[in-house]
């Protein structure tokens, strides 16, 4: 069974700092990997989708990398802002577009 | 521009009662799914559908029924609610193995 782990569980950084969130998965037979953002009491917002054949994807200040053979992905956030404070979820896609989620990293950016 | 719409947003049930969580999407996505989110456990897949008339079980299907009579709608039924079904429920839709879009969630409490 696929298991997804996110480290750290919580992270506090001062505004302006660059940071890295980590995600690991046990079964490398994935179709793609998706990073989401979740604000308290809200739904999930898709940030980046990396297909299994890709190594990285970029959107604005966000960059996600994927190393499928080692079962790892990282989400890099440049020049963090207080508005980036949220929980970040990593999920891998197996057959039929079913997602296996990690438990998330709760990020707090301190002004 | 509705996307994925879930109703109700909040519901309180007594043990043994039945109810249906509604999910509708207006993006003509063939794939739809239901997840539940519990503290410390991440999101887990309940049921999913790859098209009208086709449904299948996910990781935690017990106590839940689904049907998919149209492309747009994918309701989740609780036949006899139990306190263990207290959770936040999310509906998602997508096309093929691409990006998934989530609703805002339905918070269910079973007393």
Boltz contact constraints between the chains, C-beta under 6 A:
constraints:
  - contact:
      token1: [A, 31]
      token2: [B, 97]
      max_distance: 6.0
  - contact:
      token1: [A, 43]
      token2: [B, 102]
      max_distance: 6.0
  - contact:
      token1: [A, 43]
      token2: [B, 103]
      max_distance: 6.0
  - contact:
      token1: [A, 43]
      token2: [B, 104]
      max_distance: 6.0
  - contact:
      token1: [A, 43]
      token2: [B, 105]
      max_distance: 6.0
  - contact:
      token1: [A, 44]
      token2: [B, 102]
      max_distance: 6.0
  - contact:
      token1: [A, 46]
      token2: [B, 99]
      max_distance: 6.0
  - contact:
      token1: [A, 49]
      token2: [B, 99]
      max_distance: 6.0
  - contact:
      token1: [A, 96]
      token2: [B, 50]
      max_distance: 6.0
  - contact:
      token1: [A, 97]
      token2: [B, 31]
      max_distance: 6.0
  - contact:
      token1: [A, 97]
      token2: [B, 94]
      max_distance: 6.0
  - contact:
      token1: [A, 97]
      token2: [B, 97]
      max_distance: 6.0
  - contact:
      token1: [A, 98]
      token2: [B, 45]
      max_distance: 6.0
  - contact:
      token1: [A, 98]
      token2: [B, 48]
      max_distance: 6.0
  - contact:
      token1: [A, 101]
      token2: [B, 42]
      max_distance: 6.0
  - contact:
      token1: [A, 101]
      token2: [B, 43]
      max_distance: 6.0
  - contact:
      token1: [A, 102]
      token2: [B, 42]
      max_distance: 6.0
  - contact:
      token1: [A, 103]
      token2: [B, 42]
      max_distance: 6.0
